Amino acid sequence: MLYENYKIMFSNYPDVVNFKQMRKMLGNIGVSLGYKLLRDKTIRSTKIGRDYKILKIDVISYLINKND
């Protein structure tokens, strides 16, 4: 099911998104909530220098599992 959603959801985004793109994908959430999701590892990410790199599949997984 996750792979099927991956092909459909956010098809206009790259496979690896930045913090700003992730916030937009989640409905323009606030900066504080965005950092909280990454800090608490609710959404997995990698920090490279000052930038966060987030896999699109992890954002989709968060959205799907959020309602469980």
Secondary structure, DSSP 8 states (H G I E B T S, - for coil): -HHHHHHHTTTTS-SEE-HHHHHHHTTS--HHHHHHHHHTTSS--EEETTEEEEEHHHHHHHHHHHT-
